[in-house]
Amino acid sequence: MDSTIPLSVAEQFIQACPSRQLIEVISNKWILYIIWALDSGTMRNNELLRKIEIISQKMLTQTLKEMIQHGWVIRTDYQTVPPHVDYRLSPLGMSLSEVLRPLDVWAAENIR
């Protein structure tokens, strides 16, 4: 950090930075798990629950809604009885997955 910039100004810049806001959102562990799960293709709610064993239905629902709002996930409701809804990564979500994939590889190679 440039020592000529007062700390308070530097903090304001960092807090206002759009990339910081994005990093705060994607650092949610549930978002990462869902992105990695959907990276393999379209899934229904119960498939996601089985794949991400440690997530509750409530957290899955909340996180999927947030991801849909950000444009990372597409929800398709087939309007059938019984209900058939599935989720997949949007093109934006797929590009985010591509960026995050090396993190997953790094973690798998370096976890101890």
C-alpha positions as CSV (number, residue, x, y, z in Angstrom):
1,M,0.0,0.0,0.0
2,D,1.3,3.5,-0.8
3,S,2.3,5.1,2.5
4,T,1.6,8.6,1.1
5,I,-2.1,7.9,1.0
6,P,-3.8,8.3,4.4
7,L,-5.3,5.0,5.7
8,S,-8.8,6.4,5.8
9,V,-8.8,7.3,2.1
10,A,-7.3,3.9,1.2
11,E,-10.0,2.2,3.3
12,Q,-12.8,4.2,1.5
13,F,-11.4,3.3,-1.9
14,I,-11.2,-0.4,-1.0
15,Q,-14.7,-0.4,0.5
16,A,-16.2,1.3,-2.6
17,C,-14.4,-1.1,-5.0
18,P,-17.0,-3.2,-7.0
19,S,-14.6,-6.2,-7.0
20,R,-14.5,-6.2,-3.2
21,Q,-18.3,-6.3,-3.2
22,L,-18.3,-9.3,-5.6
23,I,-15.6,-11.1,-3.6
24,E,-17.7,-10.7,-0.4
25,V,-20.7,-12.4,-2.2
26,I,-18.8,-15.2,-3.8
27,S,-16.8,-15.9,-0.7
28,N,-20.0,-17.4,0.8
29,K,-19.1,-21.1,1.0
30,W,-22.6,-22.2,-0.2
31,I,-22.2,-20.2,-3.4
32,L,-18.9,-21.9,-4.1
33,Y,-20.4,-25.4,-3.4
34,I,-23.4,-24.7,-5.6
35,I,-21.3,-23.3,-8.5
36,W,-19.0,-26.4,-8.3
37,A,-22.0,-28.7,-8.2
38,L,-23.7,-27.1,-11.1
39,D,-20.5,-27.0,-13.1
40,S,-21.2,-30.6,-14.0
41,G,-24.6,-29.7,-15.4
42,T,-28.3,-29.1,-14.7
43,M,-29.6,-30.4,-11.4
44,R,-32.8,-30.5,-9.5
45,N,-33.1,-29.4,-5.9
46,N,-32.8,-32.8,-4.3
47,E,-29.8,-33.6,-6.5
48,L,-28.1,-30.5,-5.1
49,L,-29.0,-31.5,-1.6
50,R,-27.4,-34.9,-2.1
51,K,-24.3,-33.6,-3.8
52,I,-23.7,-30.9,-1.2
53,E,-24.3,-33.1,1.8
54,I,-23.8,-30.4,4.5
55,I,-26.3,-27.8,3.2
56,S,-29.8,-27.5,4.6
57,Q,-32.8,-27.0,2.4
58,K,-33.3,-23.5,3.8
59,M,-29.7,-22.4,3.0
60,L,-29.9,-24.0,-0.5
61,T,-33.1,-22.2,-1.3
62,Q,-31.8,-18.8,0.0
63,T,-28.5,-19.2,-1.8
64,L,-30.1,-20.3,-5.1
65,K,-32.4,-17.2,-4.9
66,E,-29.4,-14.9,-4.4
67,M,-27.5,-16.6,-7.2
68,I,-30.5,-16.2,-9.5
69,Q,-30.7,-12.5,-8.6
70,H,-27.0,-12.1,-9.5
71,G,-27.6,-13.8,-12.8
72,W,-25.3,-16.7,-12.1
73,V,-28.0,-19.4,-12.0
74,I,-31.0,-20.1,-14.2
75,R,-34.1,-21.6,-12.7
76,T,-36.5,-23.5,-15.0
77,D,-39.9,-24.4,-13.7
78,Y,-41.7,-26.8,-16.0
79,Q,-45.1,-26.1,-14.4
80,T,-45.9,-29.8,-13.9
81,V,-47.6,-31.8,-11.2
82,P,-45.6,-32.9,-9.3
83,P,-43.4,-29.9,-9.5
84,H,-40.3,-30.2,-11.7
85,V,-37.8,-27.4,-11.3
86,D,-34.1,-27.5,-12.2
87,Y,-31.1,-25.2,-11.9
88,R,-28.2,-24.6,-14.2
89,L,-25.4,-22.1,-14.5
90,S,-26.1,-19.1,-16.7
91,P,-23.3,-18.1,-19.2
92,L,-22.2,-15.6,-16.5
93,G,-22.2,-18.3,-13.9
94,M,-20.2,-20.6,-16.2
95,S,-17.6,-17.8,-16.6
96,L,-17.4,-17.4,-12.8
97,S,-17.0,-21.2,-12.5
98,E,-14.1,-21.1,-14.9
99,V,-12.4,-18.5,-12.7
100,L,-13.1,-20.5,-9.5
101,R,-12.1,-23.9,-10.9
102,P,-8.3,-23.3,-10.3
103,L,-9.2,-22.6,-6.6
104,D,-10.9,-25.9,-6.3
105,V,-7.9,-27.7,-7.9
106,W,-5.5,-25.8,-5.7
107,A,-7.4,-26.7,-2.6
108,A,-7.5,-30.4,-3.5
109,E,-3.8,-30.4,-4.1
110,N,-2.8,-28.5,-1.0
111,I,-5.3,-29.5,1.7
112,R,-3.6,-31.3,4.6
